[in-house]
Amino acid sequence: MKDVITNTGVLEGYFNEYFEVLHRYAYTILKDNDEAKDVVQIIFMQLWEKRDSISINQSVRAYLYTATHNHCLNRIKSRQTRQRYYDHFATREEWTTTASEDQLNFRELKKEVLQAMETLPEKCREIFYKSRFEEKTYPEIAKELGISLKTVEGQMGKALRILRTLLLTGPNLVIYLLTEIYKLFH
């Protein structure tokens, strides 16, 4: 399989053959047309990006269905996590703690997140903000900014890599801090 994907024509053939059926499959799991399309596009994009290192020990069809299924489950899990954090913080008036040390640590972490966001390139930061704070889908962002969906996906991947590297904290803490920062802008 590895040798076969180095040819863009072969990958394009797989895309043409499997995109619609994978899109329908993803839709049955996610119940969101745009998100289902995003998932399938990401699967093919990752397949191309990892073509030199990927090892597929099953049929291409089975691999694509498995990848789509797993990516959909990850999206659902991520969606549920975001909703839990949103519900939790939407009901709280403000961050309160009795320990002044906790308040100081929280302020320092919030400052780190803001500083980390400032290090993002301008377009990358704008796309990240629209996705995470304005809760727009990748296709909505692409249309609004007049850029391709692949550009949005690439910039989001870049933003997340940079922020993860700079923050070096657990994902739950980052989600919490980003939620709190979101409240500062609204």
C-alpha positions as CSV (number, residue, x, y, z in Angstrom):
1,M,0.0,0.0,0.0
2,K,2.8,2.4,0.9
3,D,4.3,2.3,-2.6
4,V,0.9,2.7,-4.2
5,I,0.0,6.0,-2.4
6,T,3.1,7.8,-3.5
7,N,1.2,8.4,-6.8
8,T,-1.3,11.2,-6.6
9,G,-3.4,9.6,-9.3
10,V,-3.9,6.5,-7.2
11,L,-4.9,8.5,-4.1
12,E,-7.2,10.6,-6.3
13,G,-8.8,7.3,-7.5
14,Y,-9.4,6.2,-4.0
15,F,-10.8,9.6,-3.1
16,N,-13.2,9.4,-6.1
17,E,-14.2,5.8,-5.3
18,Y,-14.7,6.1,-1.6
19,F,-15.5,9.7,-0.7
20,E,-19.3,9.5,-1.0
21,V,-19.7,6.2,0.8
22,L,-17.3,7.3,3.6
23,H,-19.2,10.6,3.8
24,R,-22.5,8.7,4.2
25,Y,-20.9,6.4,6.8
26,A,-19.5,9.3,8.8
27,Y,-22.9,11.1,8.6
28,T,-24.6,8.1,10.1
29,I,-22.3,8.4,13.1
30,L,-22.0,12.2,13.5
31,K,-25.4,13.4,12.2
32,D,-23.8,16.5,10.8
33,N,-23.2,16.8,7.1
34,D,-20.3,19.3,7.2
35,E,-18.6,17.6,10.0
36,A,-18.9,14.2,8.1
37,K,-17.3,15.8,5.0
38,D,-14.5,17.3,7.2
39,V,-13.8,13.9,8.6
40,V,-13.5,12.2,5.3
41,Q,-11.3,15.0,3.9
42,I,-9.1,14.8,6.9
43,I,-8.7,11.0,6.5
44,F,-7.5,11.5,2.9
45,M,-5.3,14.4,3.8
46,Q,-3.7,12.4,6.5
47,L,-3.3,9.4,4.2
48,W,-1.4,11.6,1.8
49,E,0.7,13.3,4.4
50,K,1.7,9.9,6.0
51,R,2.1,8.1,2.7
52,D,5.9,7.5,3.3
53,S,5.5,6.1,6.8
54,I,2.0,4.4,6.8
55,S,1.7,0.7,6.8
56,I,-1.7,-0.7,5.9
57,N,-2.1,-4.4,6.7
58,Q,-5.6,-4.7,5.3
59,S,-7.5,-3.7,2.2
60,V,-7.7,0.0,1.4
61,R,-11.5,-0.1,1.8
62,A,-11.2,-1.6,5.3
63,Y,-8.5,0.9,6.3
64,L,-10.5,3.9,5.2
65,Y,-13.7,2.7,6.9
66,T,-11.7,2.0,10.1
67,A,-10.0,5.4,10.0
68,T,-13.3,7.1,9.4
69,H,-15.0,5.3,12.2
70,N,-12.2,6.1,14.7
71,H,-12.0,9.7,13.6
72,C,-15.8,10.1,14.0
73,L,-15.6,8.6,17.5
74,N,-12.9,11.0,18.4
75,R,-15.0,13.9,17.1
76,I,-17.9,12.8,19.3
77,K,-15.7,12.4,22.3
78,S,-14.2,15.8,21.7
79,R,-17.7,17.3,21.2
80,Q,-18.9,15.8,24.4
81,T,-15.9,17.1,26.3
82,R,-16.3,20.6,25.0
83,Q,-20.0,20.5,25.8
84,R,-19.3,19.3,29.4
85,Y,-16.8,22.2,29.9
86,Y,-19.1,24.7,28.3
87,D,-22.0,23.5,30.5
88,H,-19.9,23.6,33.6
89,F,-18.5,27.1,32.9
90,A,-21.7,28.6,31.5
91,T,-23.4,28.0,34.9
92,R,-20.6,29.6,36.9
93,E,-20.5,33.3,37.4
94,E,-16.8,33.6,37.8
95,W,-13.7,31.6,38.9
96,T,-13.6,31.5,42.6
97,T,-11.2,29.8,45.0
98,T,-10.4,30.3,48.6
99,A,-6.7,29.8,48.2
100,S,-4.8,32.9,47.0
101,E,-2.1,30.7,45.6
102,D,-4.6,28.9,43.4
103,Q,-5.9,32.3,42.1
104,L,-2.3,33.4,41.4
105,N,-1.5,30.2,39.5
106,F,-4.8,30.5,37.5
107,R,-3.9,34.1,36.5
108,E,-0.4,33.0,35.5
109,L,-1.7,30.1,33.4
110,K,-4.3,32.4,31.8
111,K,-1.5,34.8,30.9
112,E,0.5,32.0,29.4
113,V,-2.4,30.9,27.2
114,L,-2.9,34.5,25.9
115,Q,0.9,34.9,25.3
116,A,0.9,31.5,23.5
117,M,-2.0,32.7,21.3
118,E,-0.1,35.9,20.5
119,T,2.9,33.9,19.2
120,L,0.7,32.3,16.5
121,P,1.0,33.8,13.0
122,E,-1.8,36.3,12.3
123,K,-3.8,34.1,9.9
124,C,-3.3,31.0,12.1
125,R,-4.5,32.9,15.2
126,E,-7.5,34.3,13.3
127,I,-8.5,30.8,12.1
128,F,-8.0,29.3,15.6
129,Y,-10.1,32.1,17.2
130,K,-12.9,31.5,14.7
131,S,-12.9,27.8,15.3
132,R,-12.5,27.7,19.0
133,F,-14.1,30.9,20.2
134,E,-16.7,31.6,17.5
135,E,-17.4,27.9,17.2
136,K,-17.4,28.0,13.4
137,T,-16.9,24.9,11.3
138,Y,-13.9,24.6,9.0
139,P,-16.0,25.1,5.8
140,E,-17.6,28.2,7.4
141,I,-14.2,29.6,8.1
142,A,-12.9,28.8,4.6
143,K,-15.9,30.5,3.0
144,E,-15.7,33.6,5.3
145,L,-12.0,34.1,4.7
146,G,-12.0,33.1,1.0
147,I,-9.4,30.4,1.5
148,S,-9.5,26.6,0.9
149,L,-10.7,24.1,3.4
150,K,-7.2,22.5,3.3
151,T,-5.7,25.8,4.3
152,V,-8.0,26.1,7.3
153,E,-7.2,22.5,8.3
154,G,-3.5,23.1,8.0
155,Q,-3.6,26.3,9.9
156,M,-5.6,24.7,12.7
157,G,-3.2,21.8,12.9
158,K,-0.3,24.3,13.1
159,A,-2.0,26.4,15.8
160,L,-2.8,23.3,18.0
161,R,0.8,22.0,17.6
162,I,2.3,25.4,18.6
163,L,-0.1,25.9,21.6
164,R,0.5,22.3,22.8
165,T,4.2,22.8,22.6
166,L,4.2,26.2,24.4
167,L,1.7,25.4,27.1
168,L,3.0,21.9,28.1
169,T,-0.1,21.4,30.3
170,G,-2.8,18.7,30.3
171,P,-5.6,19.0,27.8
172,N,-8.3,19.5,30.4
173,L,-6.5,22.5,31.9
174,V,-6.0,24.1,28.4
175,I,-9.7,23.6,27.5
176,Y,-10.6,25.2,30.9
177,L,-8.3,28.2,30.3
178,L,-9.4,28.7,26.8
179,T,-13.0,28.6,28.0
180,E,-12.2,31.3,30.6
181,I,-10.4,33.4,28.0
182,Y,-13.4,33.1,25.7
183,K,-15.5,34.7,28.5
184,L,-13.1,37.6,28.5
185,F,-14.0,38.4,24.9
186,H,-17.7,38.2,25.3
